[in-house]
Amino acid sequence: MSNGGKGEAGTDDPQGYQVLARKYRPQSFADLIGQEAMVRTLENAFSTGRIAQAYILTGVRGVGKTTTARIIARGLNYSNGKDDDGPRVDFSEPGIHCKAIMESSHMDVIEMDAASRTGIGDIREIIESVRYAPVSARYKVYIIDEVHMLSTQAFNGLLKTLEEPPEHVKFIFATTEIRKVPVTVLSRCQRFDLRRVEADTLAKHFGSIAESENAETDDGALAVIARASEGSVRDGLSILDQAIAHGAGKVTADAVRAMLGLADRSRIIELFDAVVTGNVAGALGELKDQYDAGADPALVIGDLASFTHFVTRTKYVPAAADDPALSQAEREAALKFASSLDLRFLARAWQVLLKGVGEVRNAGIPFDAAEMVLIRLAHMSDLPTPDELIRTIRKEGPASAENSAPPSNGQSPVASAAPPPSAEAPLENESPVPEYITAPPVAAITEERPTSYEDVIALAVKNRELILKEALETQIRLVSFEPGRIEIDPVSTAPDDLANRLSSALLGWTGQRWMIGIAAGKGDKTISEKAAEARQEILRQASEEPVVKAILEKFHGAKITDVRTNSLAGDEDAEPNEIPDNNQGVARS
């Protein structure tokens, strides 16, 4: 955007009022803000004659892609009518083609909106017309906006012309979705990524425009508008235009917040302080006050998440608090919270708020959803982490579990915590290995002669007969076993040829014929059923361990899903044995 200039139509438009986003649209490279790298590249390219046949501009909405494309076309065709010294970026003296190009009315600068003209037929028109020389300008320039919306056929039809266009033709593409542009097109273009404009730069720019419009503004209002525009100059100018009308020429921070439904940043800090100190009533009261003042609940939760991120960033990068776009209160509060809050609490708060933003936006009753998010977050502030709870119990005994959570005393939690990360998370058992976890090792196989039913299963695994191995574990109840003869009791869902398959497999593995007998109703339980029972017994006994029992009582609703230890007691290099579990993992010792 321009730095307070008259823009494309001047301040006195005979056709009526013109919105600020059009009135102050940049007219030259000097008017562009925040794009110094691109301007420097083009200036050097124009001065040395290293001009590409095609350019592609990408960036967020409202950053100035189409306007920049017109300025590049103006630079390529600049001529003052006196001496033709080629393209330039200095437009101190208006050229003979400049006004028509910037008004999109020049015969040799053709603009096409790919959002409405996406087909191969539209591209065929371009391919046919590139053969003809420009009417009056130096180059015939084709500007295709939202180029990513062209069809695959249209892109393919453009490729050859794009790679080897006539010397008098240049292409300029603009897109917000650079990833949707085929790489074959990107490789034929010189790419410029238009950056989001920094908030402090936008605030200064909007201030100069407000001054040109004879509007009264304060720094707080300009900062709010700059943050709300999220790096988009056009969006910011639209907000400024609305704010000037809203305040009848006087723009204040409170008025802009009320107009946009934003919360006061200082009140966000108060809300954050109430939450981290566990003051539920204070947090809900603050939310209600902001809601009554016109703040959107989803935006309040979003601002709270942004401040949490800012505090976390300040914890590691203290210089982040020097951001000039922030108020003094925000900077001081961020430094205070960063020094007092524990990283684990901040990380959990971020997760709760990030999820909460979506919940509030999608809820039919957003205010109630926002209250529940704050209650969840405030309750989390004074809970210990699982590792802190374990250490406390080990030190003071299981009886201390009920009193292990630090009380909410109005101070920010330095080592605060959350509920268990997940009710399904495995429990890491750090105590010496109980006897009931240890499982007997699988018997060794000697000369491929199985001496037990477990050896037969091991042979199936070794020979990659995984379907048969599954059947042996889940579809057969063993009645008796002796070398050369197995008596089984298949379950009702077992295939009819299971006995024959097992006999054939054993003959191939061992070179010995095996008799497989069927004794219906005489089997015990399948290997899978026994493993499930063993696992349940392990989990039951684990839940009776004093430390584990205390944790389960503290975190209501939590349950043990696995029992593991890192090594055998007294032998850290020992290999763990495993008790297989078909559906829920393994219990290790």
Secondary structure, DSSP 4 states (H G I P E B T S, - for coil): --SS--TTT-S--TTS---HHHHT---SGGG--S-HHHHHHHHHHHHHT---SEEEEE-STTSSHHHHHHHHHHHHT---SS------S--SS--TTHHHHHTT--TTEEEEETTT--SHHHHHHHHHHTTSPPSSSS-EEEEEETGGGS-HHHHHHHHHHHHS--TTEEEEEEES-GGGS-HHHHTTSEEEEPPPPPHHHHHHHHHHHHHHTT-EE-HHHHHHHHHHHTT-HHHHHHHHHHHHHHTTTEE-HHHHHHHHTPPPHHHHHHHHHHHHTT-HHHHHHHHHHHHHTT--HHHHHHHHHHHHHHHHHHHH-GGGGG-TTS-HHHHHHHHHHHHHS-HHHHHHHHHHHHHHHHHHHH-SSHHHHHHHHHHHHHHHTTBPPHHHHHHHHHHH-GGGGGG-SPP--SSPPSS-B-S-S-TTPPEE--SPPPGGG--PPPPPPBTTB--SHHHHHHHHHHTT-HHHHHHHHHSEEEEEEETTEEEEEE-TTS-TTHHHHHHHHHHHHHSS--EEEE-TT-----HHHHHHHHHHHHHHHHHTSHHHHHHHHHSTT-----EE-SSBTTBTTPPPPEE--TTT--EE-
